[in-house]
Amino acid sequence: QVQLVESGGGLVQAGGSLRLSCAASIRTFSSYGMGWFRQAPGKEREFVASISWSGGRTYYADSVKGRFTISRDNAKNTVYLQMNSLKPEDTAVYYCVAATANYGGLGYVPSGNEYDYWGQGTQVTVSS
């Protein structure tokens, strides 16, 4: 059974930083493409970032490009999302996702339906 557990969310002032972590109970973690989505109240879920099996390829939504960095540690079965220069519009529940393929890039923005597994989410609130 695959489980994804996010942590690191919280309340931060605009311009601040947070680092989210996602611990995955996946036996073959290095064979899974990982990513992050977010959903704000009253809005549809939104792709944030994805990372390939080895971590060699990363993709970002235009809204976070240059501010967020996704990374992974296959030895620890963990994926991270470093969020800098946070804005109030970044306020949302952030979800970690996993799939047995890599998604993103070449103009393709994942919808979320591609991913087999989702975490419970962690709340990020950015105050102005």
GUTILO-433742 format. One record per residue: residue number from 1; x, y, z of N, C-alpha, C, O in turn; residue in one letter. Coordinates in steps of 0.2 Angstrom, whole numbers, plus 2048, in hexadecimal, padded with zeros to 3 digits. Last residue first. Example, Ala and Ser with C-alpha at 12.3 -4.5 7.8 and 13.67 -1.06 7.14 Angstrom:
<lummars>
   num   n_u   n_v   n_w   ca_u   ca_v   ca_w   c_u   c_v   c_w   o_u   o_v   o_w   residu
     2   840   7F5   823    844    7FB    824   840   800   827   843   806   828        s
     1   842   7E4   827    83E    7EA    827   842   7F0   827   847   7EF   82A        a
</lummars>
This chain:
<lummars>
   num   n_u   n_v   n_w   ca_u   ca_v   ca_w   c_u   c_v   c_w   o_u   o_v   o_w   residu
   128   7FE   8C1   815    800    8C7    812   803   8CD   817   805   8D2   815        s
   127   802   8B0   818    7FF    8B6    81A   802   8BC   816   808   8BC   815        s
   126   7FF   8A1   812    804    8A6    811   800   8AD   813   7FB   8AE   80F        v
   125   7FE   890   816    7FB    897    817   800   89C   817   804   89C   81B        t
   124   7FC   880   812    801    885    812   7FD   88C   812   7F9   88D   80D        v
   123   7F9   870   818    7F6    877    817   7FC   87C   817   800   87B   81C        q
   122   7FA   861   80F    7FD    865    815   7FB   86C   813   7FC   86F   80E        t
   121   7F4   850   80B    7F5    858    80A   7F7   85B   811   7F6   859   816        g
   120   7F4   843   80A    7EE    846    80D   7EE   84E   80C   7E9   851   80D        q
   119   7FA   83E   7F9    7FA    83F    801   7F4   842   803   7EF   844   7FF        g
   118   7F6   832   7EC    7F5    839    7EF   7F6   839   7F7   7F4   834   7FA        w
   117   7F9   829   7DE    7F9    82A    7E5   7FA   831   7E7   7FD   835   7E4        y
   116   7F9   82A   7D0    7F6    824    7D3   7F5   825   7DB   7F0   823   7DE        d
   115   7F7   837   7C5    7FA    834    7CA   7F6   82F   7CE   7F0   830   7CF        y
   114   7EF   83C   7BA    7F5    838    7B9   7F8   834   7BF   7FB   82F   7BE        e
   113   7E7   846   7BF    7E4    83F    7BE   7E9   83A   7BC   7E8   834   7BD        n
   112   7EE   851   7BF    7ED    84E    7C6   7EB   847   7C5   7EC   842   7C9        g
   111   7F2   857   7B4    7EB    859    7B7   7EA   856   7BE   7E6   859   7C2        s
   110   801   85E   7AF    7FD    859    7B2   7F7   85B   7B5   7F7   861   7B8        p
   109   804   866   7A0    803    868    7A7   7FF   862   7AA   7F9   861   7A8        v
   108   810   867   794    80B    863    797   80A   864   79E   80F   864   7A2        y
   107   81B   86E   78F    814    871    78E   80F   86D   791   809   86F   792        g
   106   826   866   792    824    866    78B   81C   869   78A   819   867   786        l
   105   820   860   7A3    825    862    79D   822   862   796   81D   860   795        g
   104   819   851   7AA    81B    858    7AA   81F   85A   7A4   823   855   7A2        g
   103   81C   842   7B2    818    846    7AF   81A   84E   7AF   81C   850   7B4        y
   102   821   831   7B2    823    838    7B3   81F   83D   7AF   81D   83B   7A9        n
   101   81A   823   7BB    81C    827    7B5   81E   82E   7B7   81C   830   7BC        a
   100   813   81F   7C5    818    81A    7C3   81A   81D   7BC   81D   819   7B8        t
    99   811   82C   7D1    80F    828    7CC   814   824   7C9   81A   826   7CA        a
    98   80B   836   7DF    810    832    7DC   80D   82E   7D6   807   82C   7D6        a
    97   80A   846   7E8    808    841    7E3   80D   83C   7E1   813   83E   7E0        v
    96   806   851   7F5    80B    84D    7F2   808   847   7EE   803   844   7F0        c
    95   7FD   860   7F6    7FD    859    7F6   803   856   7F2   805   858   7ED        y
    94   7F9   86E   800    7FE    86B    7FB   7FE   863   7FC   7FE   861   801        y
    93   7EC   879   801    7EE    873    803   7F3   870   7FE   7F1   870   7F8        v
    92   7F2   88B   800    7EE    885    7FE   7F0   87F   802   7F4   87F   806        a
    91   7F9   89A   7FB    7F5    896    801   7F1   891   7FE   7ED   892   7F9        t
    90   7FF   8A1   7F1    801    89A    7F2   7FE   896   7F8   7FF   890   7F8        d
    89   7FA   8AD   7F3    7F7    8A9    7EE   7F9   8A2   7EE   7F7   89E   7EA        e
    88   803   8B3   7FB    7FD    8B1    7FE   7F9   8AD   7F9   7F5   8A8   7FB        p
    87   813   8AC   7F8    80E    8B1    7F6   808   8AF   7F9   807   8A9   7FA        k
    86   825   8A9   7FB    81E    8A7    7FB   819   8AD   7FB   81A   8B2   7FE        l
    85   832   8A7   7F9    82F    8AD    7F6   827   8AC   7F6   824   8AD   7F1        s
    84   833   895   7F7    836    89C    7F9   831   8A1   7F6   82D   8A0   7F2        n
    83   832   885   7FB    82E    88A    7F8   830   891   7FB   830   892   801        m
    82   836   875   7F7    838    87B    7FA   835   881   7F7   835   882   7F1        q
    81   830   866   7F8    82E    86C    7F5   831   872   7F9   82E   874   7FE        l
    80   836   855   7F7    836    85B    7FA   833   861   7F5   833   860   7EF        y
    79   834   844   7FA    834    849    7F5   833   850   7F9   82F   850   7FE        v
    78   83C   834   7FF    839    83B    801   839   840   7FB   83E   840   7F8        t
    77   843   829   802    83C    828    800   838   82F   801   833   82F   803        n
    76   850   82A   804    84C    82B    80A   845   82B   808   840   82C   80C        k
    75   856   828   7F8    859    824    7FE   854   824   804   854   820   808        a
    74   851   832   7F0    84F    82B    7F0   851   826   7F5   84E   821   7F6        n
    73   84C   840   7F3    851    83C    7F6   84F   835   7F5   84B   833   7FA        d
    72   848   84E   7E8    846    848    7EB   84D   845   7EE   852   846   7EB        r
    71   840   85E   7E5    845    85A    7E6   843   853   7E9   83E   853   7EC        s
    70   83A   86E   7DF    839    867    7E1   83F   863   7E1   843   864   7DC        i
    69   839   87E   7E3    83D    879    7E1   83B   872   7E4   83A   871   7EA        t
    68   832   88E   7DF    831    888    7E3   836   883   7DF   838   884   7DA        f
    67   835   89A   7D8    834    89A    7DF   834   894   7E3   837   893   7E8        r
    66   837   896   7CB    83B    89B    7CD   83B   89C   7D5   83F   89F   7D8        g
    65   825   893   7C9    82C    892    7C6   831   898   7C9   82F   89E   7C9        k
    64   819   894   7CD    81D    893    7D2   825   893   7CF   829   892   7D3        v
    63   811   896   7C1    810    89B    7C7   815   89A   7CD   815   89E   7D1        s
    62   814   88D   7B8    817    893    7B7   816   898   7BE   81A   89C   7BF        d
    61   819   87D   7C0    814    882    7BE   817   889   7BD   81B   88B   7C1        a
    60   827   874   7BB    824    878    7C0   81E   87C   7BD   81E   87D   7B7        y
    59   831   865   7BC    82D    86A    7B8   829   86E   7BD   827   86B   7C3        y
    58   841   85D   7BA    83C    860    7BE   837   864   7BA   83A   867   7B5        t
    57   84B   84F   7B9    847    853    7B6   842   856   7BA   83F   852   7BE        r
    56   853   847   7C2    856    84B    7BD   852   850   7B9   855   855   7B6        g
    55   84D   83F   7CB    84E    846    7CD   851   84A   7C8   852   850   7C9        g
    54   84A   832   7C7    851    833    7C9   852   83B   7CC   857   83C   7CF        s
    53   83C   834   7C3    83F    82F    7C7   845   830   7CB   846   82F   7D1        w
    52   839   846   7C3    839    83F    7C0   83C   83A   7C5   83E   83C   7CB        s
    51   82C   851   7CA    833    84F    7CA   834   847   7C7   830   843   7C9        i
    50   822   85F   7CA    823    858    7CA   82A   857   7C9   82E   85B   7C7        s
    49   817   86C   7D1    81D    869    7CF   81D   862   7CE   81A   85E   7D1        a
    48   809   86F   7D0    80E    874    7D3   815   872   7D0   818   876   7CD        v
    47   7F8   870   7CA    7FF    86D    7CA   804   872   7CC   804   878   7CB        f
    46   7EA   872   7D4    7EF    875    7CF   7F5   871   7D0   7F8   870   7D5        e
    45   7D8   870   7D6    7DF    86E    7D8   7E4   871   7D2   7E2   871   7CC        r
    44   7CE   87F   7D6    7D0    878    7D4   7D7   877   7D6   7DB   87B   7D7        e
    43   7C8   888   7E4    7CB    887    7DE   7CD   880   7DC   7CC   87C   7E1        k
    42   7C2   888   7F1    7BE    88B    7EB   7C2   88A   7E5   7BF   88D   7E0        g
    41   7D2   889   7F8    7CB    889    7F9   7C7   88C   7F3   7C9   892   7F1        p
    40   7DF   882   7EE    7DD    887    7F2   7D5   887   7F3   7D2   884   7EF        a
    39   7EA   875   7EC    7E3    877    7EB   7E1   87C   7F0   7E1   87B   7F7        q
    38   7F8   86E   7E3    7F5    872    7E9   7ED   873   7E7   7EC   873   7E1        r
    37   804   861   7E1    7FE    865    7DF   7FC   869   7E5   7FE   868   7EB        f
    36   813   85A   7DD    80F    85D    7E2   80A   861   7DE   80B   864   7D9        w
    35   81B   849   7DA    819    850    7D8   815   853   7DE   814   850   7E3        g
    34   825   83C   7D2    821    83F    7D8   81F   847   7D6   822   849   7D1        m
    33   826   82C   7CB    826    834    7CA   822   837   7CF   81D   834   7D1        g
    32   82E   81E   7D1    828    822    7D1   82A   82A   7CF   82F   82D   7D2        y
    31   839   817   7D4    836    815    7CD   82F   81A   7CC   82C   819   7C8        s
    30   83E   81A   7E0    842    81C    7DB   83F   81B   7D4   841   81D   7CF        s
    29   835   812   7E8    834    819    7E8   838   81C   7E2   835   820   7DE        f
    28   830   804   7EA    835    806    7E4   834   80E   7E3   832   810   7DD        t
    27   828   805   7F5    82E    801    7F5   833   802   7F0   839   802   7F1        r
    26   823   813   7FD    823    80F    7F7   829   80B   7F7   82F   80E   7F7        i
    25   81E   81D   807    81F    816    808   81E   812   802   819   80F   801        s
    24   825   82D   807    821    828    803   823   821   805   829   81F   806        a
    23   823   83D   80D    826    836    80F   822   831   80B   81C   831   80C        a
    22   826   84D   809    821    847    807   825   841   808   829   83F   804        c
    21   827   85D   80E    82A    857    80D   825   852   80C   81F   853   80F        s
    20   82A   86F   80B    825    869    80C   829   863   80B   82E   862   806        l
    19   830   87D   812    832    877    80E   82D   871   810   82C   86F   816        r
    18   82E   88E   80F    82C    888    813   82F   882   80E   830   883   808        l
    17   830   8A0   811    832    899    80E   82F   894   813   82E   894   819        s
    16   82A   8B1   80E    82D    8AB    812   82E   8A5   80E   82C   8A5   808        g
    15   822   8B9   807    829    8BA    806   82D   8B4   80A   833   8B4   809        g
    14   815   8BA   813    817    8BB    80C   81E   8BC   80C   821   8C0   810        a
    13   817   8AF   821    816    8B5    81E   818   8B5   817   81D   8B2   815        q
    12   80F   89F   824    815    8A3    823   813   8AA   820   80E   8AA   81C        v
    11   80A   890   82B    808    897    82A   80F   89B   829   813   89A   82D        l
    10   80C   880   823    80B    884    829   809   88B   827   807   88C   821        g
     9   814   870   81F    810    876    81E   80F   87A   824   812   878   82A        g
     8   81B   865   823    81F    86B    821   81B   871   820   81D   877   81F        g
     7   816   856   81A    818    85A    820   81B   860   81E   81D   861   818        s
     6   80D   848   813    810    84E    813   811   851   819   80E   850   81E        e
     5   80F   838   80F    80D    83C    814   811   842   814   817   842   814        v
     4   808   82B   806    80C    831    805   80A   835   80B   804   837   80C        l
     3   808   819   803    806    81F    807   80B   825   806   811   824   806        q
     2   803   80B   7FB    807    811    7FB   804   816   7FF   7FE   817   7FF        v
     1   804   7FA   800    800    800    800   804   806   800   809   807   804        q
</lummars>
